[in-house]
Amino acid sequence: MADQEPVFQIQRVYLKEASLEQPNSPAILLEQEQPSVDIQLGVEAAPVAEGVFEVCVTATVQTKIKDKTVFLVEAKQAGIFEIRNLPQEQLGQIMGIACPQIVYPYLRGNVADLIQRGGFPPVHLSEINFQAMYEQQQVEAAGAAAGTLPQ
């Protein structure tokens, strides 16, 4: 029965994708107005092999002055996790909560570093409650399955 013990191991954490665009430089850099900042986050998970999964946390950070982009950063931080011998309902929670919590600090650091290397003050992504985010996604998925949207 020893081979039926639950397994959760981090195999690797890596920066899968990163880009920085400054489409209106250098003129936009002379603007005195404070830019607006829009931050979008996402989580995705996919099987890689039997009992091995890739979990990615993505961030898109866009700053604008009026309707012109100052900079746009898109980054995807990933982790490969070995997850075995867990009930299906726990597997979803592990990949939707525990894995993103492990990967996200790396994403935060890489996004701040990329923005700073682009010549801007770093944008520090705030802490995320992945449990609340996962639960909200479950409510939305249940609503969509029932043919209704949550109010």
N, C-alpha and C positions, 0 to 999 in steps of 0.2 A: 504493500500500500504506500510505501515511501514515494513512489513515482507519481502519486496522486496529490502530493502536497501542492498548495498554491505557490505559484512562482511569479514574482514581479521584479524584474531587473532592468536597469538602464544599460543598454548596449552602447549608445553613442548619442551625443547632442551636437548638432552642427548647424551652421548658417547655410540654409539651402539656397536662398536667393536674396539679393539686396540691390536696390537701385536708388540713385539720387538724381533728380532732374532740377535744373534751374533754367527754365525756358526763357525767362525775361531778364536774365542777367546780361550785362551789368547795370542797365538802367534802373531796374527795380530796387537795386541795392542803395540807390541814392534817395529813395523815398523816406520821408520822416515819419509817416503814419505807422501805427502799430498794426501788424498783420493779424488776421483772424486765423485760428488754428482748428482744423478738423481732423479728428483721429478716429479711425475705424479699426476694429479688431475682429478676428475670426479664428475659429479652431476647426481643424479637419483631421480625420483619422482614417487610415487605410491599412489593410493587412498587407504584409510584405512576404511572409512565409507562414508556415504552420506555427501558431503561437507567438509570432513576431509582428509588431505593428509599428507604423510610422505615425507620429502625431505631430502636426504642424500648427504653430500659432503664427498668424499673419497680422501685420500692422501696416496701415496706410496713414501717413501723416502729411497733410497738405496745408500749407500756409498761403494766404492770399492777401493782397492789398487791393481793395475794390474788387474788380473781376479778374485781376492778373495774378497768376501763380508766382509766389516768391520761390518756394521749393516744394517738391513732392518726393517723399521717401516711401518706398515700398520694401518691406522686408518679410522674409519667411524663415522662422527658426524652427528646426525640426529635431525630433528625438526618435530613436529606435528603441523600442521596449519589448522585452520578452515577457509575455503575460500568458500563463498557462493554468489550467485546472481551476478556473473561477466560473461561477454561475453567470449566465448571459447578462442578467440585470446588473451584476457587479462589474462586468467587463465594460459596459457603457459608461458607468460612473468613473471607473479608473481612467479610461481614455478621455472622458469629457471633463474631469476635475483634476485628478492626481497628476497625470502626465502634463497637461498644460501648466500646472503650478510649478513643475520642475523646469520646463522649457522657457517659460515667460521671463524669468530674470535675465537670461542670456539675450533674449530679444530686446528687452529694455536697454541693456548696455550697448548692444550693437546699434540700435536706432539712435541713441544719444551720441555715440561715437561718430556715426556716419554724418549726422547733422552738423556736429562740431567740426569734423574734417572738411565739410562743405563751406566752412567759414561763418557759421551761424552759432548763436548761443544754443546749447543742447536743449532739446525738448525731452523732458523726463516723463515717460509714460507712467500713469498712476498705477497703484496696486489694483489688481482685479480679483473679485470674488468669483472664482470659476464655478463654485458650487451654485451660486445664485444664477450665473449665466447659463449653466447646464440645465437647471430647473426651469428657467424661462424658456429655453429651447424645447424642453419636453412638453411644456404647456402649449406652446405654439404648434408643435408637431401634432399633439393630440387634437387641438382645435382644427387644424388643417385636415386631419384624417376624418374628423366628424363633419367636415364641410362648412365649418364656421370659423370665424376669426375671433380671437379674444378681444374684448372691449376695453 
